[in-house]
Amino acid sequence: MSSSSEDTRSEARVASELHPVVEHLPEKLVVVATKNAGKLAEIRAALPFPHWRFVSSSELHDWPEPEETGATFEENARIKAIEARERFALAALADDSGLEVDALDGEPGVRSSRYAGECATDAENNARLLLALKDVPNAERTARFRCVMLFIDEDGSELVATGTCEGKIAHEPRGDRGFGYDPLFEPDATPGRRMAELHTAEKNTISHRGAALRNLRELIERP
């Protein structure tokens, strides 16, 4: 065996050890700027392109998510997508989403994940929301989930898609599926059932993220 062949095989082995996912790359690898396993699963289910593979940023490297300093969902999604694309030199997908409650003038909005504090848990955010709405009657507990999905391809081209899901805020949490405010949110499309009670396929059909992903898929597939 020649020395050059040995060197080549050695380099491939080192690359595989550094980034295990690169050993059997598909045609297109897309890094999703999230550490949320539930969100990644929804994206994979909604964008089943046969030659695309979606991996989270944490699968590629210990990636500290950038600070979400934007004033809108789109600005925050763009911050995350640009950071992921520049760090990994791959196509990148990021989203920002949140809950808008009419009785609270659109809060928690872009601060949905930090409503009860910078390091708040889902349970803490839900508890604060219930407290803020404790005197609000059923008819005025209308709300919506909003999502902005932003995709940046390897060449830097950008696609932006949005989606919403209308519903209301219940008086107590229920369900063990989903994450965030799902246990409190009752979609208009599924009366009497919380988002956290829906199976993944059913949730993707009606959810804000599912709607944004379907819109994004149409943009990607457009000639």
N, C-alpha and C positions, 0 to 999 in steps of 0.2 A: 504493500500500500504506500502511495506517495505521501510525502510530508504535507503537501497542500491539501490532500483529501482529509488527512487527520486533523489539520487545522480547521477546516470547514466544519467537520463533524463536532469538533470541540466547541466552536463558536455557537453552533446550533444548540448544543447541550446547555451551555451557559445561559443563552437567551431563554430557553425553556424553563430553567430553574428560576430566573429572575421574574418572568411573567408566564406562568403555566398556561394561560389561556391562548398564548400565541403559537403553541406547538401545532395546532390543527385549525388554523384560521379559516373561516368561511370567506366568501367573496367580500363581505362587508361587515366590519365590526363597528358597532355603535356604542359608545360609552354613555350611560345614563347617569346624570349628575345627581345621584341620590344614594343614601345608605338605607333607605326604607325598603325592606324586602316586599312588603305588600304592594307598594307602588310599582316596583320593578315587575312583579307578577302580573299586574294589570296591563302594563305596557307590552309585555311579551304576548299576552293573550290577545290584545287588541291589534297588534301589528305583526301578524304571523308571516312575514315575508320569508319565502323559502331559503333565500341566500343571505339573510341578514341574521346577525347574532347580537343581542342586547346584553351588555354586562354592566354591572354597577361600577361606579368609580372605585369603591372599596375593594372590588375583586382585582383590579389592576394594580392598586397601590394604596397605601395608607394616605388617603386624600382628605385633608381638612376642608369641609365645605366653606365656600367664601361667605362673608357676611352679606346678608340680604339688606342692602341699604336703599333699594329702590322704593319709590313712592307708589308704584303700581305692580300688579302681578307680572305684567310683561317685562318691566324693567328688572325685576328679581330673576325671572326665568333667563333673561339674556345674560345677566351677570354670571349665573351658574354655568350656562352652556358655553360661554366664551372661555371661562376659566378651565373647564374640562377639556375643551378642544385644544387649547394652547398647551395644557400640561401633558396630554397623551398623544397629540398629533393624530387624532382620529375624529370621525364624525361624532357629533355630540347631541344629546337630547336632554332637555331640562324642562321642568314645569314649575310653575308656582300656582298655588291654589289656596282657597280659603273660604270661609263662611261669612256671608253678609246677612245680618239680621236687620230687618226693616225697623223694628222698634228701637234699635240701638244705633240708628243712623248709619248702617252699613258695617258697624263693628261686628266681630274683630277684624275682618278684612285682611289686609296684608300681614297683620300681626296675629293671625289665627293660631299659629304654632307656638306663639310666645304671649298669648293673651294673659296668662296668669304669671308671667315672668320669663326671663330669658332661658331658663333651664326647666321650664314647666313640663310636667308629664301630661299625657292626654287626659287622665283623670282630673288633674288640677285645672286644666283649661275648661273641661266640662263643668266642673263644680263652680267655677267663676261665672260661666255663662248662665247656669241655672240661678245663681244668686242675682245676677243682673236682671233676669226676667221673672223674678219671683212674684211680682205684682202685675205682670202682663197677662191679660186674658187670652184664651185660645185663639180668638179671631185675629189678634194682633201679633201672633208669634210667627208670622210669615218670614221666610228666609230662603236663601239659595246658596248652593255651592257654586263657585266660579273657578274655572281653570284656564290658564294660558299655557299652551305647549309650544316650545320653541326648539326647532331643529336646525343645526348648523352642519352642513356637509363638509367634506374634506377640503373642498375648494373655497370655503368661506361663504357660500350662498346660504341664505337664511329663509326659513319658512315659519310662519306664526299661525297657530290655530287656537280657537277658543271654544269653550263649551260651558253650559250652565245646567243646573238641576234645581228646579223649584220645589219647595216643600215648607215644612214648619218645624218648630222646635218643641219637642215633647217635654213633659214635666219630670220625667225620670229616664235614665239610660236603660237600654235593653238590647240584647244581642251580643254575641262574642266574635263576630266576623268584622273585618275592616279595621279602621284605626281612626284617630282624630276624633271628630265630632259625630262619627257614624252612629254611635249608640243613641244619640239624642235627635238625630235628623230623620224626619218622616217624609219621604218623597211624596209629592202629589201623585206620582204614577203608581205607588204601592200603598194605598190608604191602610192605616192600622199597622204597618210594618216599618221598622226602623231600617236605615241603610245597613246597620250592622247585623241584620237578620237575613240579608240577601246573599245568595251564592255568587261567586265571582262572575259567572257568565251573565246572570240576571242583573247584577250591579253594573257591569260594563254596558249593558243595554240602555240604562237610564241615567247613569252617573255623569257628572260634569266632566270628569277625566275621560270617560268613555266617549262622550260627545266630541271633546277636543281631539282625541286620538282618531276618531273616524274622520273628522275634518282634516286632520293632518295627513291621514292615509290618502285621502282624495288629492291633496296637494302634491304628495310625493309621487303618486301614480299618474298625475296629469302630464300629458306629453309636452 
